[in-house]
Amino acid sequence: MTSALLSDPAQRAGAILTIDLGAVVANWRRLRDTVAPAECAAVVKANAYGLGVERVVPALAAAGCKTFVVAQFEEALAVRAVAPDVRVLSLGGLPAGTEADFTANRILPVLNHLGDIAAWQAHARAQGTALPAVIHIDTGMNRLGLGPDELDTLADDLTRLDGVDVQIWMTHLACAETDSVMNSQQLGRFRTAIGRLPAAKASFANSSGIFHGPAFHFDLVRPGCALYGVNPTPGAANPMRDTIRLDARVLQVRSVDSAMTVGYGATHRVAARGKIATIAVGYADGYLRSLSGRGHVFVDGVAAPVVGRVSMDLVTVDISDLPDGAVAPGGLVELIGPNRPVDTVADEGGSIGYEILTSLGARYHRVYRDPSPPEVA
Ligand SMILES: *Cc1c(COP(=O)(O)O)cnc(C)c1O
């Protein structure tokens, strides 16, 4: 038995993750307005990119988002649990034997190959009714979706779709965040493919794809990362709002007055004198080990470098340039926030914003800021 706690969890926590649901909603509205009259879905796979599906989905549903996209069936169930009336798409196909679970929970499978289509058709026959689904056509990813041969087979024998109520034909861009020639090639292949198939709505663009213009919007866009503040237009200013802030606690500050090393592997040497702050975050929290000797934390107007190795629960930061007392045990430093955007942290760690977000740790104390209520006229 543990006893009731008297202290504040925000005081006890090694780090505090603040999630601005108002910013997520503002980002969704911005994309919705950009693509109108096309529909703007929200991709909420991987626990809404780490921000928390139980809070993100209701906030977006309240703002008018009607379609949510996940990767796996269990994730679809988690969306359904908090949003009874929205449309839920599960990208990962139809695992064997799950057909009845999809229909019972009104989850739309994204059928990725002819075997998926045949299984869905068989289930529809058994139910005696046509069943809705999305069908994925591969136009260049070579990952999921009907490849060229399967597309030919389907287009030549449309009875394979009897009983399948195709709601959306979809495909996925390989190089959306660049100006690659692949983008227009995939656009051409997708147009040709859907021209050979029965009429239905079409879905093409992820976050970055939206910014290639209206030709890429079709009927439904599927942004993920941009909702959460990752820049969908790398190389240009980020049109999205930051959605998270991560502040971690200083556990100890020590002055070093002779040449000494810091941390595991003794990878960093303090030349003669300096000050090191030890911060309560580590790779177990998703603070990537590749930020060792490369990352920065922001404190008192300065970006202080992470020195030595990121360990499981701790990082060490060189605060020699800061005035005495600027960093004190119990205080907080900014790891992610207005001065350390997600994309900057990702660059420093040799990663991408998606990985920083989806790695956000389970030990963080989470604080959600709700969207402000709509103004009453
Ligand atoms: C993850 C995913 C998306 C969202 O991509 P972002 O780049 O995060 O906007 C859209 N469509 C598919 C098929 C995906 O797998």
The ligand as an SDF file (V2000), in Angstrom:
LIG
                    3D

 15 15  0  0  0  0  0  0  0  0999 V2000
    1.0740    8.7280  -41.4940 C   0  0  0  0  0  0  0  0  0  0  0  0
    0.2800    8.8630  -42.7260 C   0  0  0  0  0  0  0  0  0  0  0  0
   -0.2810   10.1000  -43.0730 C   0  0  0  0  0  0  0  0  0  0  0  0
    0.0400   11.3750  -42.3390 C   0  0  0  0  0  0  0  0  0  0  0  0
    1.3040   11.8030  -42.7520 O   0  0  0  0  0  0  0  0  0  0  0  0
    1.9500   13.1900  -42.2540 P   0  0  0  0  0  0  0  0  0  0  0  0
    3.1850   13.2900  -43.0530 O   0  0  0  0  0  0  0  0  0  0  0  0
    2.1990   13.0280  -40.7980 O   0  0  0  0  0  0  0  0  0  0  0  0
    0.9640   14.2580  -42.5400 O   0  0  0  0  0  0  0  0  0  0  0  0
   -1.1330   10.1490  -44.1700 C   0  0  0  0  0  0  0  0  0  0  0  0
   -1.3920    9.0340  -44.9000 N   0  0  0  0  0  0  0  0  0  0  0  0
   -0.8350    7.8420  -44.6170 C   0  0  0  0  0  0  0  0  0  0  0  0
   -1.1340    6.6660  -45.4750 C   0  0  0  0  0  0  0  0  0  0  0  0
    0.0280    7.7100  -43.5330 C   0  0  0  0  0  0  0  0  0  0  0  0
    0.5990    6.5360  -43.2670 O   0  0  0  0  0  0  0  0  0  0  0  0
  1  2  1  0
  2  3  1  0
  2 14  2  0
  3  4  1  0
  3 10  2  0
  4  5  1  0
  5  6  1  0
  6  7  2  0
  6  8  1  0
  6  9  1  0
 10 11  1  0
 11 12  2  0
 12 13  1  0
 12 14  1  0
 14 15  1  0
M  END
$$$$
